[in-house]
Amino acid sequence: MYLYVIRHAQPDYDAPIPYHTPPGPGLTEAGRAQAAALATLLSQAGIERVASSPLRRCVETATPLAESLGLALAIDADLRESPPGEPLIEVRARMLRAALALSDTRVAAIVSHAAPLTELLRALTHDEIVLPARDRRGNHLTECMIWALHNRGGRWRATHVPAEGIAC
């Protein structure tokens, strides 16, 4: 199985809507451009299912991808943002549950948030992944960052997908 994990595109951090509270802010113009570029970049990746966090910034990131592939977008509450104080073990459990829900698919993509995706990457790779340094907001995963995970021989391997190409 291949699993593309994607952090949502650039949200409107200045929106008067609370960031962690549904529906949360939408994307900026730059974020919408990132989402469109994401759809183009992954159009030939063989993705069969696309799942997203229910928060607006993720749905707006995932929709162009799902539409470009002719797929229905699945909304999965397990892919939601981590509320303040949620124990990491619970974040990992729900993110693993979301990934397992797609395990009958050859190639799937999920769109979620930096902290939950970081925990998913760490859990699947048994904490062997080398993540980038934290950005100015404290996240290892930058806006619209893509990682490709492949399960081979019972071990997950994670590769960062640069904006100019797909790791398969």
N, C-alpha and C positions, 0 to 999 in steps of 0.2 A: 504494500500500500504506500502511495505517496500522499503526503499531507502538506499543503501549503498553509502556513500560519501567517496572517497578515495583521499588522497593527493598523487601525483606522487612519485615514488621511487627516490632514491638518484641520482641527476643529476651531470653532470661533471661541477662543478663550475669553473674549470680552463680552460674550452674550450674557444677558441678564438672567439666564437659566442656570440653576445649580449644576455643576459638572457631574457629580456622582448620582444625582437624582433623575430618574426617568422623566421625560425622554432625553434630557441632557441637551447640550448645544448641537447644532448641525455643523456642517463644514463651511469653511471660508471658500472664496473663489479659487484660491490656490489649492485647497483641499479637493474641490470638485475636479480640478485639472489633474491632480494626483490620482484620483479614483478613475478617471477616464484613461490615464496612462497605464494604470494597473490592469484595466480590462484589456487593453491592447497587448500589454506585455505577456499576460497569461492566456491569451486567446488560443494558443496552440499547445497548451500544457496538458490537454486531455482531461480536464477537470469535469467530473460527472455530477458533483453536488457542491453547493455553496451554502454555508451556514454562517449566521451572524448573531452577534450580541443584539439585544433588542434596543439598545440606545441609538439615538438618531445618527450620531457620527459614524457608527459602524454600518448601519443600514444604508446610509448614503454612500459609503465606501463600497459596500458589497453589491449594491443594486446594479451599477453599470457592468460589473463582471458577470453577474448572473444573467442579465439581459443579453449581453454579447454572446453568451454561450447557449441561449435559449432555455435556461433553467429557471425553475421556481426558486426563490430565495427562502431558505428555511431559517426561521428565527428560533434561537435556542437560548433560553434564560440562563443556562449554565455558563454561557460565554460572556455574561455581564461583567461590568466593572467591579472591582473589589471595593466594597464599602469600607470606610475607615474602621480598623479594628478586626476585620475578618481574619481569622487564623490562617496561616499559609497552608496548613494541612487541608483545610476546607477548600481553599482556592484550588489546590492541586487536585483534590478529589473531584470537584465539579468540572474542572477543565479536562481531566482524564475521562470522565463520564461523557462529556461532549465529543471528545475524539473517538471514543469507543462506539458512540452512536453512528459514526460514519465508517466504521471498520469493514462494512460489507461493500464498500466502494473502492474501486481501484485507485482513483485519484480524486481527492476532495480538497476544498479550501475552506478555511474558517477565518472570519474577521472578528477581532476582539480588541482588547485593551493591553497596554504595555505590561502592567504587573501580572495579570492572569496569564498572558502568553509567555512571559518569562518563566513563570512557574511550570507551565506545560512543557516548555523546552527543557527545563532542568529535570523534570520528572521523567520524560521520555528518554532522555540521554543519560539517566542516572547521574546527573550533575556533572557530566563530562564536557558539556558544551562550554566553549569560550565565547562569552558575550562581549560586545563592544563596551567601551567605557560609558558611564552614565552621561546623559546629555544635561543641558542646563536645567531641565525640569526634574532630573533625578531618575530618568528612565534609561534602561539598556537598549530598548527598542525605539527607534525614531519613528516619526509619522510615516505611515505607508510602507514601513519596512516589511520585507517578505523573507521568510525562511522556508526552505523545502526540507521536509523530513521524509526519510525512506526507511522502511523496516525491512531489513535483510538479515535472515538467519536469526530472527528473534531480537536483534539489536537495532535501535533507532539511530540513524546518522542525521545530523542537521547541517545544512549548508545555507549560508546567507545568499539570497538571490539579489545580485546588483540590479540597479534600475535598467541597465542595458542588456540584460540577458537572463535566461532561465537555467537553473541548475537542475538537471534531470539525471 
